[in-house]
Amino acid sequence: MKILTLLLSAFLLTSCFKKSNETVYTMGFTPAENVDVVTTNGKVISDIVYKKTGVKLKTYVATDYTALIEAMRGGSVQFGWLAPFGYVLAEKRAGAKVLLKSVRHGKPYFYSAIFTRKDKPFKTIQDLKGKSIAWVDPASTSGFIVPKAALINDGIDADKFFGKQIFAGGHDSVVLGVINGSVDAGATFANDEKGVTGAWTQLSNAKPEFKDKIRVIYVTKPIPNDTFSTTEKFYTQNQGLVDKITEVIKTMDSSPEGKQALYNLYRIDSFLKATSEDFAPLKKAAEKLNIEITK
């Protein structure tokens, strides 16, 4: 009996020791939505990965793109859910390696749109000369970089064309600014090439009174969707592990729980494999705006 008890104790001690020394990796997110929502759904995704691979992942919600990129560069975050331009920055600054790109509405890309209130007289982009516009953020793909670069391609220098430019800080803030009349126009994301749906329709789900108050007057060319990425260094050292986790994320939409978590997280429907070349349009847009990606 004593021998059996000793063996059982040794087994329990060994199990506890293994558990306490189990490697835990980190997935980093940006707070595109409410931090609690991102944290909750990030954990659901981590739990699914653990069930299928035995690999433990914890969730880290960064304060902004820069914080997540720096965490990946420093090695404290091994996997990053990066916005398109965030990935372009991370590739140069942190040696990021893109693994997957998201799919929404059946497409691995989206658009940027410039819009006004429907009851305003503005019908074309030229009607906004001398007027005010709200961008999202200097690092926002669809809320600043792509639309401003697209205007340059069309012969419009936004800094001289618009009478006033502001950064609203978020896509919902841009929509609210236009609807409330704080600015004449705004730039945000659109789901289709005609600008039928976008940030404004998403907001009108919560505020039905905003429905049909927007007129889209300018839509850019397609923009590659946001990413699931790692770093070249981590991939080189842990290729088998990265491939396993990537496969789970890629097939996450095959279960009701996983599909719902992806949608709740960033309204993602599914994922496709991605390469650095997919994001060449964003690199060109950065060049148009003289953004030094490495700094």
N, C-alpha and C positions, 0 to 999 in steps of 0.2 A: 504493500500500500504506500509506504514511504517513497519507494522508487517511482511509483506511478505519479505520486504527488509532485516529486521533484521534476520529473519529465514534463508534466503539465505546466508547472511554473516556468520551466526553461522555455517551453514553446510559447507561452504567453509573453514572456519577456522579449523573446526574439521577434514576435509579431509586433509588439509595441515599438521595439527599436527600429524595425523596418519601416513602420508607419511614420514614425517621427522623422525619419531621414528620407522620406519620399520626396523626390524633386517636384516642385511646383513651379510651373511657368506662368507667365503673365500675358494676358490679352489687353491691349490698350484701346480705348475708345475716345472719341471726341463728343462733347455734350451738344450734339445737334438738336437733341430733344431734351426734355427734363432729365436731370442727372439721375434721379431715382428710377425713372423708366429705363434708362440705358443700363444702369447697374442691375436692375431686376432681370431684364432680358438677356444681359450678358451672362448672368449666372445660369440661366436656363440653358443657354448655348454651351457653357462650360460643363454643365452636368451631363448633357447629351454626349459631348466629346469624351468625358470620363467613362460613361457607360459603354461606349463603343471601342475605346482604345486603352482605357486604364491610365490615361495621362491626365494629371490634375492641372487645371488652369484657373487662375484667379483673375478677377476683373479690376481694371484700373481705368477710371474715367478722368482724362486729362482736363485741365482748365481751358486749353486751346490747342491749335495745331502744333505750335512751337514746342509746348511742353511734351506732347506725345512724341514728336520727332526726336527731341533731346533724350527722352527716356529710351527710345530705340537705339539711339546712337551710343548711349552709355551702357546698354546691355541689360537694363532693368526690366524692359518690356521686349518680349520675343516675337509677339504677333501684334500687328496694328491694323485696326479698321480705319483706313485713311481715306479722306476725301480725295478726289482726283488731283487737285493741285497740291494737296498735302503730300500725296505720294510722290509727285514730281520733286518737291522740296526734299522729302525724306531720301529719295534715291541719291541725290547729290550730297546731302549733308550727313546721312546716317548709313549709306550703303544699302538702302532698302531694296528688297527683291519682291516684285508683285507676284502673287500666286493666283488670285481670282479677282474678277470684276463682277459687280452686282447686275442683276437684270430686274427691270421694273416695266410693267405693262408690255412684257414680251420683248423688250429691247435692252441691250447692254450699253445704252447711251441715253442722254437726255439733252435738253436745250437750255439756253438762257433767253429770257424775254424782257423787253422794256415795255412797260404798260402805263396807262393813265386811268383816270376815272372816266366812266362811260359818258357822263354828262358834261365833260370838258370838250372843247372844240378841236382837240388834237387828234388828227387822223393818220399822220405819217411822222417819221422821225424828224423830218425837216420842220415840222410845226413846233418842235420843242426848242428851237434856237432861242437862246437867251433865257430859257426857263430853268427851273430847278429839278434836280434828280437826286434820288437816294440810292446809294450803293449799299451792299451788305457789310463788307469788310475788305480791307486791302488784300487779304489772302483768300477771299471767297472765289471759287471757280466760276459759278454762274451768276454771282451777285456783284462781280467787279471785273475780274481778269479777262474772261472770255468776251463779255459784251463790249468792254472798252476797247479791246484789241480788234473786235469785229468792226466797230465804228471806224477805227483807224484804217482798216482795209477798205472801207467804203468812203474814205476821204474826209472823215469827220474827226477832228481833234477835240475830244470831250472837254479838255481844259479850256479851250477857247470857245467852244460851241455852247456849252451850258452856262447860264448866268450864275448858278450856284450848285455845288456838289456837297453832299454830306454822306457820312457812313452811319447807317442806322443800327448796326450791330447784329442784326438777325433778319432772316427772310420774313418772318411774321411782322417785324417792326417796319420793314420796307412797305409791305402791303398796307398796314395800318396807317403809315404816313401818307400814302397816296389817297386812301379812302377818307382820311380825316382832313385832307386838304393842306397838310403841312408842306408837301412838295407836289410838284406838277406830274412827276413821273418817277418810276422806280425800276430797278433791275432785280430779277430773281430767277428761280428755275422754272422751266416748263416741261411738261411730259411729252409734248408732241411738237411737230414742225409748224403747226398752225397756232400754237399757243391756246388750245382749247381748255386744257387744264394745267394747273401748276400750283405754286404756293398759295395763290388766292383762293382756289377751290378747296384746298386742304384747310385753310383757315375758315372758310365759310361753312365747313362741316360743324365747327364749334360755334360759329356766329352766323346763323342762316340769313340774318339781315344784310350781310355783305354779298350775298349771291347776286350775280349779274351786275355788279357795280364797276367791273373792270373791263377796259378795252386794251387788248394787246396790239401794239403797233410795230413791233420789231422782234424778230426771232433769229437767233444765230444758227450756225451750222451745228451738227451733232457734237456732243461732248461725251467722252468716255465716262462711264459710271464710276462710283467709288470702289475701293479695293479692300481685299484682305491680303496683307503683306507680312513679310518677315524681313530679316536682313541677310545679305549675302554671307556674312560671317557665320551666323547661326545656322543657316541652311547647309553650309559646307561642313560644319561640325556635327549636324544632327539631321542629315537628309532623310533618313528613314522615318524619324519621328515627325518631321515637317510634312512629309508626303502623306502619312497616316491622318494627321489632323486636317490637312487640306482636303482630303477625300471626304471626311466626315462633314466639313463645312459645305463642300460642293454639293453633297447629297442631303443637306439638312432639310430641304423642302419636301423630301419624300415621306416625312411623318407629319401628322397634324400638329404635334407639339413643336417640332422644329420649324415648320412653315409659319406658325403663328408667332414664334419668337423672332424670326427674321423680319416679319412684317411689323411687329410691335417695336422692334429695335430701330430700324431705319426705313421701314416700308419696303423692304427687299422681297422680291418674289423668289429669286433663285440666284445661282452663281454660274459663271463660265470661267474657264481658264483664261489667263491674261498674260501679256508680255509687255515689256517696257515700250516697245514700238507702238502699242495701242495708244500711248499718251503723248505721242509726238505733236499733235495739235496744240496741247497745252504748253509744251516747251516753246513752240513757235509764238504762242500768244504772250508768253512771258518775255520773249525777245522783243516783241512789238512794244511792250510797255517798259522796256529797259530794266526789267527785274533781274537782278543778279542772283540766280538760283543758289549758288554756292555760299552766299553771305546771309 
